[in-house]
Amino acid sequence: MRRARHLRRPHLATTGTAVTAAALLAATLTPTAGAADRPDRSTAIAHAADVLRDRAASLGLTSAQETTVRDVIVDADGAQHVRYDRTYRELPVLGGDFVVHLSPGGEFRSANRATARALDVPSVTPTVKAPRAADIAVAALRAANVGETLRGLTSKPRLVVDALHGTPRLAWRTDALARDEAGNPVARTVVTDASTGRQIDAWDALESAAGDGRSLYGGTVPLETTVSGSTYQLKDPTRGDTYTGDAANQTDLCLLGICVQRAPATLLTDADNHWGTGTTTDRATAAVDAQYGTDTTWDYFKEVHGRNGIAGDGRGSYNRVHYGNGYNNAFWDDSCFCMTYGDGDGNLLGPLVSLDVAGHEMTHGVTSATADLTYSGEPGGLNEATSDIFGTLVEFSAENASDPGDWLVGEKVVRPGLGRPALRFMDQPSKDGSSVDCWSTAVRNLDVHYSSGVANHFAYLLAEGSGTRTIGGVRHSSTTCDGSTVTGIGKDKLGAIWYRALTVYMTSSTDYAGARTATLNAARDLYGAGSAEHDAVGAAWSAVAVG
């Protein structure tokens, strides 16, 4: 699965009582504001605006820059965390994002910046013109798909300021798109120096993963639907009108970065509100899995982390199933705010609508709306791992006997031709033949699906600890890179720590060292600086060679 922007609810058991991460945060942070006077989003933004005016110089802000609010988190005690994007002379800044942390009263506490370098470039007039940048991106897309005949090739350069890769410079960010021989989409984002034409970075642009209904993978599952006359629609009014449609084996047609024609998402309907047959011969069956996965993921983020939908605004996304022909992928697309699922080729993969894949895809949307980890190098590995972590927690939290939770990714969708029982293995990532278990300086040069192994290994160790055990009917065995023995703190606390790190402390440029700091900060907030949980986070990172 490419950029697999690849979760029901973990419970924090305390003296036999299940509590959510939000409740834990409320209990551990000293409250200074009651529900009635707790700051709302607009108040937090106003407080942050005051801080930006007062501390512009220390935050690296100048008159040539503008800021836009991307996300707002208000803690149970009223502390506020406001995340911004930046432009420089009206150009988007890659790596210009930052988070301002405020006290319950709105006073400045600290900030996290994707870059601390001065944001200034000599000129915003490029030496290398847009057509040359477009050609470079097309060449990069071809190089990433060697042996494929690509059709409908288009590319759309956009002038930006690149602050992600050292000293800020003028650059082209170009999205190159095409269709492969089967008509399925391939895409690449390429960053090019606008002065020299040198390629700075490149990454896959498709964020992939690879009533009741009878699903392919989860048995008979509950569904909330909409009554329309004498029929039912596979549309959930209780979760932002999230719905699932049939793409009719068509694909998108995108030109110059703009999709001029979308594969359909024809809303599925049913006469008796009992959907699917549990087999691939019924086109509604895959839709049942997709809708169930969306519902379960929505519930996880809302009930556990207090997040109301992917973007935190209560807006529902939608699913497209039966996309393309034998398409071995699934992907999240920010531009349509939707998930898209292929049916697989039947040899390597089956329909990619399993619960952990759905959780993975929707988590890419959450990441995009929060830290927006750049999909390249170590931030890209953390992006992928974030989706694997929460996709796995979705599966655990569903407590579905037909698909019990485990630390494998995509185990339901693999077929014998793939030659292994899952797409990825979080207890020992290297079992897939390409991912790495331990950090080294070489990690930053790996494909993000393989560099993600370091964070996946960390997550498993933090939750379960080292050693051998059977989980969800699957034998898991995890060693450490430093020979240490790690004691796990449980899946619930892993989820709480990683979510807070993602939404409060990480930025687009966060690398593995930064992730260690972010998760330690999150553990400190949730459990205390001297707590066993805080120490466990440090031990788990050390166990994967991130010290």
N, C-alpha and C positions, 0 to 999 in steps of 0.2 A: 504494500500500500504506500502510495506516495503521500507526501506531507500529510500523513494520516492524522489530520486534525481530529487521528485515530482517537452505572454508577447508581438504587434505593438507598438507603440511608444508613451510614454507620452510626452506632450508638456509643456514647461514652458512658460506660457502666461505672457508677459510683455507689457503693454500698447497695448494689442490687437495683439501682434506679438508672434508667437510660436518660441521658441528657444530650442535647445537641451541642455542637461547637460554639454556636452563638450563646447558648446558655452558660457554657463553661467560661467564655470570655466575660460575660456579665458578672459571673461569680468571682473571677480572679482579678479583674480590674476594679479598683476602688471607685464606686459610683460617686459622681459629683453632680449628676443631673437626673432628675426624674423623667418619666416618659413624657410628661407635659412640656418640659422645657429643654428636652434633648434637641440639639440643633438638627434641622432638616437639611436637605441637599442645597437649597438656595442660600441658607444661612452659612453653611460651610464654604460655599463658593464665594460669598461676600467676604468672609473672614480671610480666605486665601488671597483674594484680590487685594485686600489691605496689606497683607504680608508681601505680596509681589511688588507693590508700590514702595514699601518701606525698605525692602531688602533686595531690590533689583540688582545692585552691583554685586552683592555676595552670591546671588544666584546666576550671575553671568548674563543678565538680561540688559539689553540696550534698546535705544529708540528704533533701531533697524529691525527689531523682532516683535512678533505678535504671539500671543499664547491662546490656546483653546482648551477648554476643559474636556477631558476624555472620560473620566470616571471619578466617582466620589464614594468613599467609604466612611460611615460614621459609626464608631464603636459604641458599645452599650453604655460606656461611661461618658459619652459625648465627645471623645477625642475624634478629630477629623483628619482625613487623608485625601487630598485632592490631587489628581493626576492630570498633567498637562502635556499637550503637544505644542511644538513651536514652529513658526515660520521665520525665515530670514529674508528681508526685502521681498516678501510675499511668496517665497519659495519654501516648500516643505523641507523640514530638516530631518534627515535620517539620523536617529540617535539624539534628537533634541528633546526627548521626553524627560519629564522629571516629576517627582511626587513631593508635595509639601505636607509635612506632618504638623498638626496643630493641637493644642490643649483643648479641653472641653470649653474653655472660655474664648478660644480662637487665637491664643497666643502662639507664636512660632516656636516649634520644638526642634525640628531638623528637616532635612530634605535629602532625597535620593535622586541623583542625576545620572542619566545614561552616559553623559560625558561632562567632565569638569573643565574641558578646554575652552578657551575664549572662542566665541562663535563669530567669526569674521572672515570674509573672503575678499580678495582684491577687486573682483569684478563678478557680475552675474551674467556676463555675456560670454557664451561658450566659444572656444576656438574650434572644437570639434562640433560639427553641425548635426542636427537631429537625424538626417538620413544615414550618416555614418554610424551613429549610435544604434540605429535600427538594424543595420547590417551586422554589426557586432553581436547583437542579441540573437538574431536569426541564426548566425553561425554557432553560437553557444547552444541554442536549442537543438540544432542538427547534431552537434557533437555529443549531446546528452542522449540522443536517440539514434545511435549508429545502427545502420542496417534497416532502418524504417524509412519507408517512403512517406514523407509528410506532405499533407495537402492543406490548402487554404492558409498558408503561412502569412501571418500578420505580426506587426510589432508597433508598439506605441511608446516612443520616448517621452519622458517628462523630466524637466529640469529640476534638480533638487540640490540641496547642500548636504554633503555626506560628512557627518560627524561621528560615524560609527567606526571608521577605520583610520584612526590617528588624527592628524591635523585636519580641521575642516577644509573642504575643497568643493568647488563646483562640480557637479556630476550629472550624468543622465541615469535615470532609473527607467529601464525599458521592460515592458511586459511583452514577451514573444509567445504567440499562440499558434497552434496548428491542430490538425487531426491526423491520427495515424492510419495505417492501412485498413483497420477495422472501423474507422470513423469515430474513434474515441479521442477525447481531448488530451493534448500534452501542452505544457506551458512552462516557461522559465522566466524568472525575473533576473535581469542583468544590470549591475551597477558599473558604469563606465566613467573614467576620469574625463571631464569635459574639456580639459586642456591638452591631454596627451593621447586620448583614445584608448588608454590601457584599461583592460577589464579589472575592476577592483574586487568584485564578488559576484556570485550568481547562486540562485537556489530555485528549486521547484516552486511553481506558483500555484499549483493545485494542492489544496490542503486535504491530503487523503489518508488513507489507511490501507490500503488497503484497506357499549354492549359487551362483548367478549370475542375473542378470535382464536383460531387454532393456528399457531405460529409454526415456523420451521424448526426453531431452536428452543423455544421456551414453553412448549406445551400450550394449554389453553390459558389465555391471559385476559385480564379485564381491560376494557376500553371505554373511554368517555366519548360519545359521539353527538352529533347534532341532528335533530329531527327536521326534515324538510318535506312538508306535505306527507305523502305516504311512504317516503323512503328515509333512510338514515345516511348521513354523510360521515366519512372518516375524518372528522374535524372536532377538536376538543375545545369547547368553550370555557372549560375550567383552567386551561393552561394557555391562555393568550391566543386562542383559536389556531393552535398548531394543527396542521393537517398533513395528510399523505396523498400524493397523486401518482398516476401512472405516466411514465415518460415515453411509453409506447416504443421502446427500443431506439429512440431518436437521441441525437446529441445536440449540443449547443453550437451555434455558428457565431464566432467572435471575430471582429475585424478591428484592427488598430486598438486593441484593448477593450473594445466595447462589444458586448454580445448583442448583435443585431437580431439574432433569432435564438430563442431558448427552446430546448426540448420541452415538451409540454409537461404539466403536472396536473393532469386531469383528475379532479377530485373523485375518489372512489365512493361509490354508494352501494347500499345493500337493502334488501327488502325486509329482513327480519332481525337485523342488528346482531347477527352471528356471522362473523367474518372468517373467510378462509377455510381450507380443508386440512392444513398441515402438510401439504405437498406442493411441489413447484409447478404442478400442472394447473393450479388455480392461481391466477395472477394476484388475487387479494392476499394470499398467504404471506408473501414477502412484505406486503404493505402492513400486515398485522405486526410483524417483527419490528419494522421501522417505527411505527407509531408507538408501540410498547416501549421501545428503546428511548424514544423522545420523551414519553411520559415519565419514565423511571428516572431519566437523567434530570429532567426539570424538577421532579420531586426531591431528588438528592440535593441539588444546589439550593433549593428554596428551604427545605426543612432543616438541613444541616448547617448551611452557611448563610442563610438568610438572603440569598440572591434570587430575585424575582425574574427569572428568565435569563437567557444567555447574556443580554446586554444590561441586565439589572433594571429594565424598564417595563417589565410585564409583557413585552411584545413576543408573540409566538413566531417560531420559524416554520418551515415546511420541509417535507421530504419528497424526493422523486425516486421512485423505484423502477426497475427494469430500464435502466439507462444504457444505451449503446448495445452492442452485440458481443456477448461473451466478455464483458468489461470486468477485468480483475482488479477493481478498485472501488473505493468510496471516497468522497471528499466533501469538506465544508467549503462553502463559497461565501465570503463576506458580501460580495456585490448583490447576491440575491437573498442573503440571509437564509440559506437553505442547505440541507444535506442531500447528497445524491449518491445512489447506491447502484452498482452494477450487479449483474447476475452471476458473474464468474464464468470461467470457461468450462467448468465441470471436471477438469483434469487437475489443475493446480488448486483452484478455489471454487467454492459454491457461492450462492448469493451472499453478499457481504453485509448482511443485515443483523448480525448477532448483537447481543446486548452490549458487550464490551466495545465493539466497533462503533455502535451508536454513541455510547458515552464518550469515546475517543473523539469522534467528529464534533460533537457539541462542545466539548472542552476546548477545541481549537477556537471556537467562537468566543468562549469566555476569555481565553488568553488574548485574543485579538482586541477585546474590549477593555482589557486591563493592562498587563505588562507589555503585551504586543512583542514578545521575544522574537528578535530577528531570526528568520528561518535559514540561518547559515552559521557555521562554526559552532562554538560552544553554546551560544544562545539558542541556536536551532536544535541542538541536542536536548536542551532543557525544555524547549517548546514541545518536542515529540514526547519526551518523558512525562511532561505534565499531562498530556492526553492519555498516555498509557496508565499513569497512576490513577487518574480519576475514572477512566474507563473501567479499570479493574475494581475500583471501589464501588462503582455503579453495580457491577455484577455481584459483588459481595452483598451489597445492601438490598438487592432485590429478593434475596433468600428464595430463589426459584429452584425447586427440586430438579427440574429438567435441565437447568444450567447453573449448577452450584458454583459459588465463587472459588477462584483459584488465582494464581499469579502467572497464568499463561495469557497471552494476547492473541485473540482470533482463533482459538482452538476449535470453535464450532464451524468455521468457514473453510478450513483447510481440507484438501482432498489428497488421495494417495500420491498423485503426481508431484506434490511439493516435496515429499520425502522427509517430512518432519511433522510432529503432532501439533505445532502451533506456529504462528508467525514470529512471536518473540517470547522469551523466558525471563521473567524478572528476577527469579532467584539466582540464576546463572546466565546472564545475557549471552555469553559466548557460545551457548549451546545452539544458537541459530547459525553458527559458522562465520558470522561477520561482525557482530556487536562485541563491544569490549566490556569487561568486568571492572577494570581499574583505570583511573585517570593517569594520563601521561601527557607530555607536550604534544604528542602526535594526535591526540583526540580532536583538536580544533580543525584538523584537515580531513576528518572522516565525514562520510555522508551522515546527515543528522539522524537517520534511523539507526545507525550503528553507534554514534557517539552518545546517543540517549541511554545506552546501556549503563553508563556510570551512575546516572541519577536513578534509573530503574533498580539497579542493584542496591543503591543507598536506601531507596524507599522500602524495598523488601526487608533489608536488614533492620531498618528502624521499626518496622511494624512487627516482624516475625522473629528477628534475631538470626544468628548463624546456626548451622547444624542441619540435621535432617528431620523432616516431619511430613505427614500426609495432610493435605489441605484440599478440601473439595474433591476427595477421591484421587488426588494427584500427588505423587511423591515429589517433594521439593527438597533440594539440598543446596545450601549456600555456604561458601567459604569466604574468608576475608583476604584482602590484599596484603595486610600487614601481619597475618597470623593471629590476630586477636580474636577473642570471643565476644560477640555482641548479644545483648539481651534486648529483645523487642519490647516496644511500649504499646503495641496494638494498632490496628488499622484506623480506628477512629481518631487517635491522636496524630497519626501520620497525616490524615486528610485535613485536620484542623490546622496543623502547622504549615503544610504545603499551600493551602488556600490563602492563609494570611500572608505568607511570604510572597505569593504570586500577586495578590491584589494590593498589598500595602508597600512592599519593599523592592520587588524586582522591577527592572526597567528593560527597555529593548536591547540593551547591551550586556545584561547580566551574564557572566560566565560562571564556571563551576566554583571558583573562589568566591564570587559574589553570591552564588546560591547558598553556599555554606553560611555566609554572614546573614543573608536574608532569613534563612530558616532558623538560625540561632536567635535572631531578633524576634521572630515569630514565637518561638518556644519560650523566650523570656517574657513576652507579652502575655502569653496564655497560661504559663505555669510558674514563672519566676526564674530569676537568673541563677539561683542555686539549686534548682529542682532536678530531680532524676531525669525528667523529660529533656531538659536543656542539655544535660550532660550526655544523654543518649544520642541527641542529634550530632553533637561533636564527635562522639565515638563512631557513629555510623559513617560520617563523612571520612574520618580517618581510615576506616576499614576499607574504603574504596579509593584511598590514596589522595583524597582532597583534604589537605591539612592547612 
